[in-house]
Amino acid sequence: MRYTQSLRLISITFLLSVLAGCASQPPQPLQIDRISPEQLAALVPPAQSTLTLEQVVVMSKQGKSDAEIIEAIKQSQSRYSLTPSDVLSWHAKGISKGVLDYMQQANALAEQNAIADEINKREKARVESEAKLKRERDMARLRSMDPWFYGGPGFYGGPWGYRPYWGGGWRYW
Protein backbone atom coordinates (compact mmCIF):
# COMPACT_ATOMS: atom_id res chain seq x y z
CA MET A 1 0.00 0.00 0.00
CA ARG A 2 2.79 2.41 0.93
CA TYR A 3 4.67 1.44 -2.21
CA THR A 4 1.76 2.41 -4.48
CA GLN A 5 1.27 5.72 -2.68
CA SER A 6 4.95 6.60 -3.00
CA LEU A 7 4.92 5.50 -6.65
CA ARG A 8 1.86 7.66 -7.28
CA LEU A 9 3.55 10.65 -5.57
CA ILE A 10 6.70 10.20 -7.66
CA SER A 11 4.73 9.92 -10.89
CA ILE A 12 2.68 13.04 -10.06
CA THR A 13 5.87 14.96 -9.24
CA PHE A 14 7.44 13.82 -12.49
CA LEU A 15 4.34 14.80 -14.46
CA LEU A 16 4.23 18.25 -12.87
CA SER A 17 7.91 18.83 -13.58
CA VAL A 18 7.41 17.83 -17.22
CA LEU A 19 4.44 20.20 -17.51
CA ALA A 20 6.45 22.99 -15.90
CA GLY A 21 9.20 22.41 -18.46
CA CYS A 22 6.69 22.63 -21.27
CA ALA A 23 5.28 25.87 -19.91
CA SER A 24 8.49 27.80 -20.51
CA GLN A 25 8.43 30.66 -22.97
CA PRO A 26 9.15 29.87 -26.61
CA PRO A 27 12.23 31.45 -28.16
CA GLN A 28 11.72 34.95 -29.45
CA PRO A 29 11.49 35.25 -33.25
CA LEU A 30 14.40 36.84 -35.05
CA GLN A 31 13.95 40.60 -35.39
CA ILE A 32 14.55 41.81 -38.93
CA ASP A 33 15.65 45.39 -39.29
CA ARG A 34 14.13 46.62 -42.55
CA ILE A 35 15.54 49.38 -44.73
CA SER A 36 12.92 51.75 -46.05
CA PRO A 37 13.04 52.92 -49.70
CA GLU A 38 14.04 56.40 -48.53
CA GLN A 39 16.93 54.98 -46.50
CA LEU A 40 17.91 52.82 -49.45
CA ALA A 41 17.98 55.83 -51.77
CA ALA A 42 20.18 57.66 -49.26
CA LEU A 43 22.51 54.65 -48.93
CA VAL A 44 23.09 53.97 -52.59
CA PRO A 45 25.64 56.36 -54.00
CA PRO A 46 24.40 58.34 -56.99
CA ALA A 47 25.61 57.27 -60.40
CA GLN A 48 28.53 59.45 -61.42
CA SER A 49 30.23 59.35 -64.74
CA THR A 50 33.40 61.10 -65.77
CA LEU A 51 33.17 59.33 -69.10
CA THR A 52 29.91 60.50 -70.68
CA LEU A 53 27.65 58.28 -72.74
CA GLU A 54 28.30 60.47 -75.77
CA GLN A 55 32.02 59.71 -75.42
CA VAL A 56 31.16 55.99 -75.24
CA VAL A 57 29.15 56.37 -78.48
CA VAL A 58 32.14 58.07 -80.14
CA MET A 59 34.43 55.25 -78.95
CA SER A 60 31.99 52.67 -80.37
CA LYS A 61 31.84 54.44 -83.71
CA GLN A 62 35.64 54.60 -83.80
CA GLY A 63 35.59 50.81 -83.87
CA LYS A 64 36.93 50.09 -80.38
CA SER A 65 36.05 46.68 -78.98
CA ASP A 66 33.71 46.13 -76.06
CA ALA A 67 36.63 45.14 -73.84
CA GLU A 68 38.46 48.40 -74.57
CA ILE A 69 35.33 50.48 -73.88
CA ILE A 70 34.60 48.57 -70.65
CA GLU A 71 38.22 49.05 -69.54
CA ALA A 72 37.91 52.80 -70.21
CA ILE A 73 34.71 52.87 -68.11
CA LYS A 74 36.50 50.98 -65.31
CA GLN A 75 39.48 53.33 -65.45
CA SER A 76 37.24 56.39 -65.21
CA GLN A 77 35.24 54.76 -62.37
CA SER A 78 32.02 55.80 -64.08
CA ARG A 79 28.60 54.47 -63.11
CA TYR A 80 25.46 54.86 -65.15
CA SER A 81 21.90 54.59 -63.92
CA LEU A 82 19.99 53.69 -67.06
CA THR A 83 16.31 52.94 -67.43
CA PRO A 84 15.22 50.32 -69.98
CA SER A 85 14.18 53.04 -72.43
CA ASP A 86 17.61 54.70 -71.99
CA VAL A 87 19.28 51.38 -72.77
CA LEU A 88 17.24 51.06 -75.97
CA SER A 89 17.95 54.60 -77.10
CA TRP A 90 21.71 54.35 -76.41
CA HIS A 91 21.82 51.01 -78.21
CA ALA A 92 20.16 52.68 -81.19
CA LYS A 93 22.82 55.44 -81.06
CA GLY A 94 25.62 52.88 -81.33
CA ILE A 95 26.60 51.50 -77.92
CA SER A 96 26.86 47.73 -78.08
CA LYS A 97 24.75 45.39 -75.98
CA GLY A 98 27.80 44.05 -74.09
CA VAL A 99 28.83 47.54 -72.93
CA LEU A 100 25.28 48.39 -71.87
CA ASP A 101 25.06 45.09 -69.96
CA TYR A 102 28.30 45.91 -68.17
CA MET A 103 26.97 49.36 -67.25
CA GLN A 104 23.83 47.83 -65.74
CA GLN A 105 25.78 45.13 -63.87
CA ALA A 106 28.31 47.61 -62.47
CA ASN A 107 25.52 49.87 -61.19
CA ALA A 108 23.68 46.92 -59.61
CA LEU A 109 26.92 45.73 -57.97
CA ALA A 110 27.59 49.19 -56.52
CA GLU A 111 24.06 49.25 -55.06
CA GLN A 112 24.52 45.78 -53.54
CA ASN A 113 27.86 46.78 -52.02
CA ALA A 114 26.32 49.89 -50.45
CA ILE A 115 23.50 47.84 -48.94
CA ALA A 116 25.94 45.18 -47.69
CA ASP A 117 28.09 47.87 -46.06
CA GLU A 118 25.04 49.24 -44.24
CA ILE A 119 23.98 45.77 -43.10
CA ASN A 120 27.51 45.06 -41.85
CA LYS A 121 27.58 48.38 -39.99
CA ARG A 122 24.25 47.63 -38.30
CA GLU A 123 25.34 44.10 -37.40
CA LYS A 124 28.58 45.41 -35.90
CA ALA A 125 26.63 47.94 -33.81
CA ARG A 126 24.26 45.18 -32.63
CA VAL A 127 27.15 42.91 -31.65
CA GLU A 128 28.85 45.75 -29.78
CA SER A 129 25.66 46.59 -27.87
CA GLU A 130 25.18 42.91 -26.95
CA ALA A 131 28.78 42.73 -25.74
CA LYS A 132 28.26 45.87 -23.65
CA LEU A 133 25.11 44.40 -22.07
CA LYS A 134 26.97 41.16 -21.35
CA ARG A 135 29.81 43.09 -19.66
CA GLU A 136 27.31 45.04 -17.58
CA ARG A 137 25.53 41.83 -16.57
CA ASP A 138 28.79 40.14 -15.64
CA MET A 139 29.89 43.15 -13.60
CA ALA A 140 26.56 43.14 -11.77
CA ARG A 141 27.06 39.45 -10.95
CA LEU A 142 30.60 40.00 -9.73
CA ARG A 143 29.65 43.07 -7.70
CA SER A 144 28.07 40.87 -5.04
CA MET A 145 31.42 39.14 -4.54
CA ASP A 146 33.31 42.39 -4.04
CA PRO A 147 34.06 43.05 -0.33
CA TRP A 148 33.75 46.79 -0.91
CA PHE A 149 30.20 46.34 -2.22
CA TYR A 150 28.92 45.73 1.31
CA GLY A 151 30.63 48.80 2.77
CA GLY A 152 34.21 47.70 2.78
CA PRO A 153 36.11 45.16 4.81
CA GLY A 154 34.85 46.63 8.10
CA PHE A 155 31.22 45.76 7.42
CA TYR A 156 31.55 42.24 8.76
CA GLY A 157 34.37 43.14 11.13
CA GLY A 158 37.16 42.86 8.62
CA PRO A 159 38.14 40.86 5.60
CA TRP A 160 38.35 37.68 7.75
CA GLY A 161 34.74 37.70 8.94
CA TYR A 162 32.80 38.85 12.03
CA ARG A 163 34.77 39.21 15.24
CA PRO A 164 32.93 40.61 18.25
CA TYR A 165 34.94 42.72 20.69
CA TRP A 166 34.49 41.64 24.31
CA GLY A 167 37.05 43.02 26.55
CA GLY A 168 40.64 42.07 26.09
CA GLY A 169 40.87 41.93 22.28
CA TRP A 170 39.47 40.29 19.25
CA ARG A 171 38.11 36.87 19.90
CA TYR A 172 36.35 34.32 17.81
CA TRP A 173 33.10 33.16 19.47
C-alpha positions in Angstrom: 0.0 0.0 0.0 2.8 2.4 0.9 4.7 1.4 -2.2 1.8 2.4 -4.5 1.3 5.7 -2.7 4.9 6.6 -3.0 4.9 5.5 -6.7 1.9 7.7 -7.3 3.6 10.6 -5.6 6.7 10.2 -7.7 4.7 9.9 -10.9 2.7 13.0 -10.1 5.9 15.0 -9.2 7.4 13.8 -12.5 4.3 14.8 -14.5 4.2 18.2 -12.9 7.9 18.8 -13.6 7.4 17.8 -17.2 4.4 20.2 -17.5 6.5 23.0 -15.9 9.2 22.4 -18.5 6.7 22.6 -21.3 5.3 25.9 -19.9 8.5 27.8 -20.5 8.4 30.7 -23.0 9.1 29.9 -26.6 12.2 31.4 -28.2 11.7 35.0 -29.5 11.5 35.3 -33.2 14.4 36.8 -35.0 13.9 40.6 -35.4 14.5 41.8 -38.9 15.6 45.4 -39.3 14.1 46.6 -42.5 15.5 49.4 -44.7 12.9 51.7 -46.1 13.0 52.9 -49.7 14.0 56.4 -48.5 16.9 55.0 -46.5 17.9 52.8 -49.5 18.0 55.8 -51.8 20.2 57.7 -49.3 22.5 54.7 -48.9 23.1 54.0 -52.6 25.6 56.4 -54.0 24.4 58.3 -57.0 25.6 57.3 -60.4 28.5 59.4 -61.4 30.2 59.3 -64.7 33.4 61.1 -65.8 33.2 59.3 -69.1 29.9 60.5 -70.7 27.7 58.3 -72.7 28.3 60.5 -75.8 32.0 59.7 -75.4 31.2 56.0 -75.2 29.1 56.4 -78.5 32.1 58.1 -80.1 34.4 55.2 -79.0 32.0 52.7 -80.4 31.8 54.4 -83.7 35.6 54.6 -83.8 35.6 50.8 -83.9 36.9 50.1 -80.4 36.1 46.7 -79.0 33.7 46.1 -76.1 36.6 45.1 -73.8 38.5 48.4 -74.6 35.3 50.5 -73.9 34.6 48.6 -70.6 38.2 49.1 -69.5 37.9 52.8 -70.2 34.7 52.9 -68.1 36.5 51.0 -65.3 39.5 53.3 -65.4 37.2 56.4 -65.2 35.2 54.8 -62.4 32.0 55.8 -64.1 28.6 54.5 -63.1 25.5 54.9 -65.1 21.9 54.6 -63.9 20.0 53.7 -67.1 16.3 52.9 -67.4 15.2 50.3 -70.0 14.2 53.0 -72.4 17.6 54.7 -72.0 19.3 51.4 -72.8 17.2 51.1 -76.0 18.0 54.6 -77.1 21.7 54.4 -76.4 21.8 51.0 -78.2 20.2 52.7 -81.2 22.8 55.4 -81.1 25.6 52.9 -81.3 26.6 51.5 -77.9 26.9 47.7 -78.1 24.8 45.4 -76.0 27.8 44.1 -74.1 28.8 47.5 -72.9 25.3 48.4 -71.9 25.1 45.1 -70.0 28.3 45.9 -68.2 27.0 49.4 -67.3 23.8 47.8 -65.7 25.8 45.1 -63.9 28.3 47.6 -62.5 25.5 49.9 -61.2 23.7 46.9 -59.6 26.9 45.7 -58.0 27.6 49.2 -56.5 24.1 49.2 -55.1 24.5 45.8 -53.5 27.9 46.8 -52.0 26.3 49.9 -50.5 23.5 47.8 -48.9 25.9 45.2 -47.7 28.1 47.9 -46.1 25.0 49.2 -44.2 24.0 45.8 -43.1 27.5 45.1 -41.8 27.6 48.4 -40.0 24.3 47.6 -38.3 25.3 44.1 -37.4 28.6 45.4 -35.9 26.6 47.9 -33.8 24.3 45.2 -32.6 27.1 42.9 -31.6 28.8 45.7 -29.8 25.7 46.6 -27.9 25.2 42.9 -26.9 28.8 42.7 -25.7 28.3 45.9 -23.7 25.1 44.4 -22.1 27.0 41.2 -21.3 29.8 43.1 -19.7 27.3 45.0 -17.6 25.5 41.8 -16.6 28.8 40.1 -15.6 29.9 43.2 -13.6 26.6 43.1 -11.8 27.1 39.4 -10.9 30.6 40.0 -9.7 29.7 43.1 -7.7 28.1 40.9 -5.0 31.4 39.1 -4.5 33.3 42.4 -4.0 34.1 43.1 -0.3 33.8 46.8 -0.9 30.2 46.3 -2.2 28.9 45.7 1.3 30.6 48.8 2.8 34.2 47.7 2.8 36.1 45.2 4.8 34.8 46.6 8.1 31.2 45.8 7.4 31.6 42.2 8.8 34.4 43.1 11.1 37.2 42.9 8.6 38.1 40.9 5.6 38.3 37.7 7.8 34.7 37.7 8.9 32.8 38.8 12.0 34.8 39.2 15.2 32.9 40.6 18.2 34.9 42.7 20.7 34.5 41.6 24.3 37.1 43.0 26.6 40.6 42.1 26.1 40.9 41.9 22.3 39.5 40.3 19.2 38.1 36.9 19.9 36.4 34.3 17.8 33.1 33.2 19.5 
